[in-house]
């Protein structure tokens, strides 16, 4: 009994009928009794079991007291309110016969799984429909009534009168199948054609009779009158037929317009998906990816608002990440709101979509209030949401978050195609987020490795501990002051962090010596530059990091060529090495060493200015002095406020 057999659209039609004609019925209680939810009904991909449908009908029959409610719901299924563009399509078919054949095909694949529908035309205005139960299924009599109501509704799309339905075989009376013979009045123009033809024969016979009895009267009176009458009937028939054809043509035009509109929407949606893919394929940070996605959704699609929530690393919360269309107060509210994923009783749409990895189209938030927690109700109230779509963001079978859109100002209602669009976009976002997180993890691992390498040198002497990190900090400040591109700044940062790694080959007796080094000892210390380069060249640096070994190994080169290890001059020295040289000198002279006390900042600035143009690049010296002076002023101001 738990097998999913009936598409949610069947129950959705019942609910539309209830809201239209039985608004005293509490739909929430009705669905709860049947173990259904508004979210399941609004999800056009959801299916209900026979047991659920039975409970739904049982409760509905009790609260309405209408024994014909199933048949009435069947008729309502073909109403303009329930069918929309499908009704236009039927009208475009000109007659009911073709419509019934298509209904059978649709029922077998889109509506029910409990029975097999077969349609056979037996006359121009009559069809036979056979419904055969599938093995292992058991329908109820009210479902037979619902079918007959729907069959009546299909013909009523074309005629004002309901069709006549015979039911010679019924599985609920012991027969193997349910067989229906549906017949309907012929179209008005068809009847008028028959009347015209019959009248034409009668008038022809009447004229022939008078030609034999009274030829003069026949030619003078009967023949002209007969011809006039026949032409009048023909004109009436043609007008009736023309009216029917115009109606059919107009329906086809409307349908064509709708289809062209859908093609245009699909084309635009394809462009959106491609644009999102192109935009985020170049990004490696989650924040940048989501910002780009939100901008494209706002620019390209017809939604009033949209938001993206992602789960935290522990998968215990859904947290707001980006959105569009919200005013400042709503954005502040979103930033403070999280949704619990670690509570089994959480019933919010976002949480269910995340957990069950399926989308929801909620036509009216009021319909699902009974299924929402107080927090979720407050969320909807604060954002004034009425109708919205929520789709999970999934990658490799794992839920990462959700994307949701709603329409407050747009005239266009949200429909299933919007769900399909977002479900097409969501995986692209998911893959990009996953790649960004993998890149972030790899980057963090790389940074940790670099810090460990740098710390392994600094740790040899507590007095110089933190030297590499300080030099890196000053180098980054200089890069920012000079306005260098992000990638170049990152490459220089890594080179600065590792610039002294070659000191691993310098003995402690020399590295920690108190007092002045001998010439030999100084030459040994100088070897750390080429050792740094040689060691780092064995590391598989890729992309922007390829220049790290050369830059790190050249940080003691001088503008005038008196530096080491290669004696490079001016432009031959990499920019990154020039920056690290200034940062390294400033950190060294302003820090405690075995052989001297730290130098005051102004004295260090003076030495840097004296060396500018010969040892150091003047622009770089000016940049360090500017940013270090500004940092000192900020520190002083903060201290005074404290």
Secondary structure, 3 states (H helix, E strand, C coil): CCCEEEEHHHHHHHHHHHHHHCCCCCHHHHHHHCCCCHHHHHCCCCEEEHHHHHHHHHHHHHHHCCCCHHHHHHHHCCCHHHHCHHHHHHHHCCCHHHHHHHHHHHHHHHHECCEEEEEEEEECCEEEEEEEECCCCCCCHHHHHHHHHHHHHHHHCCCCCCCEEEEEECHHHCCCCEEEEEECCCCHHHHHHHHHHHHHHHHHHHHHHHHHHCHHHHHHHHHHHHHHHHHHHHHHHHHHHHHHHHHHHHHHHHHHHHHHHHHHHHHHHHHHHHHHHHHHCCCCCHHHHHHHHHHHHHHHCCCCEEEEEEECCCCCEEEEEEEECCCHHHHHHHHHCEEECCCCCCCCHHHHHHHHCCCEEECCHHHHHHHCCHHHHHHHHHHCCCCEEEEEEEECCEEEEEEEEECCCCCCCCCHHHHHHHHHHHHHHHHHHHHHHHHHHHHHHHHHHHHHHHHHHHCCCHHHCCHHHHHHHHHHHHHHHHCCCHHHHHHHHHHHHCCCHHHHHCCHHHHCCCCCCCHHHHHHHHCHHHHHHHHHCCCCCCHHHHHHHHHHHCCCCCCCCCCCCCCCCHHHCCHHHHHHHHHHHHHHHCCCECCECCCCHHHHHHHHHHHECCCECHHHHHHHHHHHHHHHHHHHHHHHHC
